[in-house]
């Protein structure tokens, strides 16, 4: 005797969140049943393994049928096939678009292309996330990327509206899209200590300060690309290191402000020119796409690592960067205050985010 | 059964009188048969029991298959037989009647069953049954005022009153309609435990829903008897004969199973009994479902006693006593589970009222022509306090095993196949209608009857278990209207389809729930439906002046609300206007606290007239449009579906018509669609979606009385093909939440309307 056919259809579609998670995580029906049995649903409801299996199969089928709707979540609210209460719909969407931190870290900044998708089995093996789940997450990234690429208006808002995601998740996706678009290098060993959330924070900073959309709200592609003009303007900052007087003046102003306030003062004084050169050079090179990709690497190599070897604390860095930024305003011959603030504001918060974590190392 | 009518001749004078009065009204009808299962209080005077008939026919013997004559003649035969069965039980009508067929190749089993009943003559006067006008509506209310109004009509009505007095409504329907000294079958009679005046049987089986007035102890539960019988493959006449020969035995076995399970649950009555027999090429399937309850008016059931045939062996005795113990334990446990604690009253043993004369009548009965009739009743289990099960062969052992292996229902769940579960009243609005279909393949061709039985029983049990598991989030909840359909689509395949609704209820207030109140609301729901019809009529008859200003001819408007080509947008508009007005009016009525019939009738009139005022004032209609929740580009309307006639916690304010749809789906890419399960799953989901869309298009927000009448599934996996036909139907309605109730005339107002209104009109 064998079950040839077994279906259950409710007028309101029944969905078990636990099973949904198994499905999203790419468990096979058998594995899901095994885990559920260990989870103790059986004792709770006096059901047999067979019952559990039938239930799991049913739910998997339902999810599979829903999947195509989840690809454009707005459709979920307007489709007629499944009657799902709104809060359930929100749960389905949110969970479907939720991704694993370890997985996204692997593909962050990579081109969302077929080639990358082909390598997902390696990523799966490395991260322990099932291939099925990897594919879903990758496809989600790609789908969001494709949709917002064409849209005007703020990136986060677009993602939230088109995919009906929560604010937090929409911000994360904005970061992923931003990284994928600018192809920031995140895979180098020196950057391994950074989590996705660190990068997401930095992406948020870059999006809200360095893109076209940061100034004007209705420009195409505004949040995805860095503003060209701004990048051009950044070249002007070079004067801070090329002009010997200006460099010395800047140094003395910073040193005066810092004296006696930190144990690392000597190192700061000794390293000032080096560090300043590093930061200004990063700025000057950003017109070059190749150098944009190395932005985070550069920050680590040119600033964070030297500071770290000098045993600066996070407080030291904050102090130094604050004074380093502010002192430039007092320089009479330095005329690029606006660009400087726009640049240093982001650099400061990115470095602080990236170094608070390196402290633990 | 030509002598059936004579049974009543010796009955008491009261019954004779009653019979005479009702006979004229009913007897004129060729078939005094009602398919309804739910009746207004007082409609059922007595209920005799289940009557059923089956007939095996050969379809290839029809001379002109395209013409309905032969088939009509078959059904007529069957209805006549049902009618005569009812007569044999001293009843003049059949209620809760249904017909079904099962076809395999050229053999067809026609089945019909119903409940023999004696109906209240008040409902039977000329034309009442056919037209059911306002008069009918009024008589649904067992209101003292109304009875008073009828008293003037002469001797006849006072006789009815006299009869009415003789059997109080809460237990009257269980009193035997047949003559106790000339019973059509042996049964143990006692005096009614409620009124102590009339005789009642020890067990009552019916196909109807539990009448609202019935008093029930504890809760009810779904009881199923399942049976599988193999038969040899054969053709034509031989096949038909072998099926005919099997049928009586199957009915008997199913009945025995039902009886055993009923006793095991310490209950004494079955409602909603539905016995389905399906024929396949090499087997017959029988599935009986019913809702068991403990009727307070009937005597408490005795236990089950196991008796061994040959009590010589010591270990055998021991075996029997263990089984006996298990049974006793189960009964005790079930009493707890279903909360059956009847008040211990002094046992007034009437003794067996079956004198020797009875024997002769039995003999007489056995000479009747049909062999497979009335098998439900053709059992002599009476005269014994306990129900004795004899273990005389392996079959019996199997039976007892299966009796005891029925899995207990998980905590927090109840189930029934009737509209609602007796004993549960405080439903919440949590509702989940579902359909589940399973097909089992019997891999082993050489199965014995026992083996098949086991498989079939497991199939049903597992299906139920799955349902409980799926719906565990709704606990505490009750699966209502559990409707099983079995079929043998192919050799070695068994298909079971279940449609039901899970309704959650409030456990906390369950104990405190006021039964009368809930019942009242149930009645009033019908009430509202009726008063709306009244609106339509009265607008035409006496509300002409009010309606005139709308500038639209009355009749045309009435038409437009029913016509299929209605512009639903404006229709929806009208509905919401109607609701709005109802609310407004209700407010004024409440504030004025004048709950007279005149006022309410006025309300009904003005509401109906304004409903017809479709050209709304510009500003008003816009404001309504903004607040209403009807489909209008907005997100998809939520449409509730239920197989029941009501939605708990809501009030149906408008019936929009029947939805009856057939769907056929075929696939030639079965594997790609996820196999048979994937195919059927999406098909059923789409059927639901289409039904919901139709309801929404009519401006409705729910479908009640939903049923899946047909679900025929065929597959050919080798060709990667499958086909499925589904037929569903139900009534599209508009409901409103009872929490918005202050807007609606309170229950009592509408009740009084009809009650006191009667004074004026009759």
Interface residues (C-beta under 8 A of the other chain):
Chain A: X1 X2 X3 X4 X5 X6 X7 X8 X9 X10 X11 X12 X13 X14 X44 X45 X46 X47 X48 X50 X51 X52 X54 X55 X57 X58 X61 X62 X64 X65 X77 X78 X79 X80 X81 X82 X83
Chain B: X407 X410 X431 X432 X433 X434 X435 X436 X437 X438 X439 X440 X441 X442 X443 X444 X455 X462 X465 X466 X467 X468 X469 X470 X471 X472 X493 X495 X635 X636 X638 X639 X640 X641 X674 X676 X677 X678 X680 X681 X682 X684 X685 X686 X688 X689 X692 X693 X713
